[in-house]
Amino acid sequence: MPIVSLLASLFSGGATMFDFAIVGSGVSGARIAYELTAGGAKCLMIEAGKVFDHTNYPPDELGYTGRMFWGGGIEISQDGGLGFLRGKCLGGTSVVNQADLNRFDVLAWDDWRDRSGIDYFNLDEMTPLYDHLDSRLVSNQIAPEDYNRNARLFIESFEKCGYHWAPILRAQSDCKFDRGSDCIVCLGGCPRDSKQSAVVTLIPTARKQGLEIETEFAVDHLDDTGPSVKIRGTQRGEKREVEAARVVLAAGSFGNTTLLHRCEEIGRKLPALGTRFTCHPQRMTYGIHDEPVGSHKGPLQSVESHDDRLRSAGLKLENVFAPPIATSLLLPGFGMQHVALMKKYRYFSGMEVVIRDDPVGELKIDRKGNLIRAKTLTAADRAKVKLGLEIATEMHHSVGAREVIHCEQEFGLHLMGGCPIGTDAKTSVVDPRFQVHGHPKLIAADSSIFPSAPGINPSFTIMAMSYLASKKLLEA
Amino acid sequence: MTNPSRYLTNGQFRGLLKLGDVFAPGGGGFPSFSELGCGEHVDEVLEYLPEDDRKALAMLLGLLRWTPKFKVRWLVRLLEFAPRVPGPPGNALRLLRTGLKGVAMSLYFSGRKGQHYSGRTPLEIIEYYVTVYTEDIAPTGGGDDLEKAAT
């Protein structure tokens, strides 16, 4: 690889030539940066957001919503029905999510293998990747004695209604719940660095291994027609151009798809670009209890559904809660009726219905190059939502909720697809070697390549695929 | 309340206050949106919006400035039906709802208050107090190095 950079630099007029430029710094970009720099590659990581760490995370919900999320806090589907949240900072969404580590099951892998035609999508071949990553990650389950009352009500409701639950494995080290820590704060970055986000783990190590990092650099064009790839964009108002032998697209479903669409000479040759967008649409439900529940205190998310019937139905129930601004937007009504509900905030339990949606969403761009998120729930999706809400309502009542609220605003936190992986260039964007079809200098291994919604939190599998992609790149 | 915003005209700012008072009219122990003075912090919301979205929101607030309050209330009531309205009219209502309810509630439940308000904020009224134990964390760390390394 160094020889490629040297040769390419002879044509580049003396500008720094990298072996790899990695666009995006979330779990995929960080994993690939770590593996490639460990293998001796000269890498540049490009991130559109700013650098935050435990010394300067914004102190509250309003502070982090604007500063650390795309769109000033939320991005909306074309029909206005779905809100999407994605992190915009060094470390990406791994800084602002709940760091759940879930492995895909046979159901997910079989579906992916059928849709993509890729044989290595099976439990036998993917398990060693998970095991390797597991051995190198700091992870924990919340101890039962630390469960907050929301978790206890969730468990009780599952047991009363005859469903199975399980503790969540999270990439966290030491949250100090015994000292009164409240995880809800960590939705804007973890002030203890307990959350094992990319900015705490892989990025510092990759930097020690030689990774260079450019932030506040929004990439808007790629030119891979020459011996190397020219990467163009804007950094703090100034036009920038950098060059690399190859580019790893790790900007997620929205970022990768937008970028490839904007590069007309690339995008128009990819008939499947923008297809199979999914997002695990979520609907929040609240139970209102007579006694305070304090769902915002302590660990935010300790347990989740782990039930074959729910899995087969394309459903997952999550034990989760939201901070006040988000809650106020989720709750129906306005005026006195609305504030009267908000006054009961401490009396709410929370249960989220998450569905495995059909892969029919589409990501396109308008004339200005802005992303259009065409995503409407299908009839089958709606049936799943209806069933999930019925089950959640039964569960809330089983543990004494006086009233159950179904929040109508739907949102998606797992943004997947747009550049689906597969063997057929007519129906996929990325090939089994993680290269964009017809563009071997462009690589992608993040959630954008998901061929369908797995119905399982995607983070750990993004890491696994990124690790696999790194191995293939280093072997090449 | 004088207009502190870099992004809104005086008229648009007054539209924000009117909108906010429809969403949060006060009562039940809560201050109204105007009384709270949270509108003084509107730029914390606007600064991070994409420019097209910010301009569209500002224009809407400007229209609300001249709309009688009872009609603003009708509009907000109509927006509550947005999730259930099909087709393009529903699309428009849902986008409108996200924008208008978003700006009003983001400010009202932000914990921010105006310089002349001395009462409890809505976050204090709902007793939202959260913290993370950090006394064992060093004040500097990998982040400082990353800040210096990243350009």
Contacts between the chains, C-beta under 8 A, distances in Angstrom:
chain1	res1	chain2	res2	distance
A	47	B	150	7.7
A	51	B	143	7.0
A	51	B	146	5.4
A	51	B	147	5.1
A	51	B	150	5.2
A	52	B	143	7.4
A	53	B	141	6.8
A	53	B	142	6.7
A	53	B	143	2.1
A	53	B	144	7.2
A	53	B	146	6.6
A	53	B	147	7.3
A	54	B	134	7.6
A	54	B	137	6.4
A	54	B	141	6.5
A	54	B	143	6.2
A	55	B	139	6.5
A	55	B	140	6.7
A	55	B	141	7.2
A	55	B	143	5.7
A	55	B	144	7.0
A	56	B	143	7.3
A	60	B	110	7.1
A	60	B	111	5.7
A	61	B	109	7.9
A	61	B	110	7.0
A	62	B	41	7.6
A	62	B	44	5.9
A	62	B	45	7.4
A	62	B	106	6.0
A	62	B	107	7.5
A	62	B	110	3.8
A	62	B	111	7.2
A	62	B	112	6.8
A	63	B	44	7.4
A	65	B	106	7.0
A	66	B	44	6.3
A	66	B	45	6.3
A	66	B	47	6.5
A	66	B	48	3.4
A	66	B	49	7.9
A	67	B	48	6.3
A	71	B	49	7.4
A	71	B	50	6.4
A	71	B	53	7.5
A	72	B	45	7.1
A	72	B	47	7.9
A	72	B	48	3.8
A	72	B	49	3.9
A	72	B	50	6.8
A	72	B	53	7.1
A	73	B	45	8.0
A	73	B	48	7.0
A	73	B	102	7.5
A	73	B	106	7.5
A	74	B	98	7.2
A	74	B	102	7.3
A	76	B	94	7.8
A	76	B	95	6.3
A	76	B	98	5.8
A	78	B	91	7.1
A	79	B	90	7.1
A	79	B	91	4.6
A	79	B	94	6.9
A	80	B	82	7.3
A	80	B	90	7.3
A	80	B	91	5.0
A	80	B	92	7.5
A	80	B	93	7.4
A	80	B	94	2.8
A	80	B	95	4.3
A	80	B	97	7.6
A	80	B	98	6.6
A	81	B	83	7.2
A	81	B	94	5.9
A	83	B	98	6.8
A	90	B	146	6.6
A	90	B	150	6.6
A	176	B	132	7.8
A	176	B	133	4.2
A	176	B	136	7.5
A	179	B	133	3.8
A	180	B	131	6.2
A	180	B	133	6.0
A	181	B	131	7.0
A	181	B	132	4.7
A	181	B	133	4.8
A	182	B	130	4.1
A	182	B	131	6.0
A	182	B	132	6.5
A	184	B	130	5.7
A	185	B	130	5.4
A	185	B	131	7.1
A	185	B	132	4.8
A	186	B	132	7.2
A	190	B	132	7.5
A	191	B	132	4.8
A	191	B	134	5.2
A	191	B	137	7.2
A	192	B	132	5.9
A	192	B	133	7.1
A	192	B	134	5.9
A	192	B	137	5.6
A	193	B	137	7.0
A	193	B	141	7.0
A	193	B	142	7.8
A	199	B	142	7.6
A	199	B	143	7.3
A	199	B	146	6.9
A	200	B	142	6.8
A	203	B	146	6.8
A	204	B	142	4.3
A	204	B	145	6.9
A	204	B	146	6.7
A	207	B	145	7.4
A	207	B	146	7.0
A	207	B	149	5.7
A	212	B	149	7.6
A	213	B	146	7.0
A	213	B	149	5.7
A	213	B	150	4.3
A	213	B	151	7.7
A	214	B	150	6.7
A	214	B	151	5.6
A	215	B	150	4.4
A	215	B	151	7.1
A	235	B	151	7.9
A	296	B	128	6.7
A	296	B	130	6.2
A	297	B	130	7.2
A	323	B	128	7.9
A	324	B	109	4.3
A	324	B	122	7.7
A	324	B	123	6.1
A	324	B	126	6.8
A	324	B	128	5.4
A	325	B	105	6.1
A	325	B	106	5.2
A	325	B	109	4.8
A	325	B	110	6.6
A	327	B	109	8.0
A	328	B	105	4.2
A	328	B	108	7.2
A	328	B	109	4.9
A	329	B	101	6.1
A	329	B	102	6.4
A	329	B	105	5.5
A	329	B	106	7.9
A	332	B	80	6.4
A	333	B	80	6.6
A	334	B	22	6.8
A	334	B	23	5.0
A	334	B	76	5.3
A	334	B	77	7.6
A	334	B	80	6.9
A	334	B	101	7.3
A	335	B	22	6.8
A	335	B	23	6.8
A	335	B	24	7.6
A	335	B	25	5.5
A	335	B	73	7.9
A	335	B	76	8.0
A	336	B	25	6.6
A	336	B	27	5.6
A	336	B	28	6.1
A	338	B	23	7.2
A	338	B	24	7.9
A	339	B	24	6.3
A	339	B	27	7.7
A	339	B	28	5.9
A	339	B	30	4.9
A	339	B	122	7.5
A	340	B	28	5.9
A	342	B	109	7.3
A	342	B	122	7.2
A	342	B	126	5.9
A	343	B	28	6.8
A	343	B	29	7.3
A	343	B	30	7.6
A	343	B	125	7.0
A	343	B	126	5.9
A	345	B	126	4.5
A	345	B	127	7.9
A	345	B	128	6.6
A	346	B	126	6.8
A	346	B	127	5.8
A	346	B	128	7.9
A	370	B	52	7.8
A	408	B	83	3.9
A	408	B	84	7.7
A	409	B	83	7.0
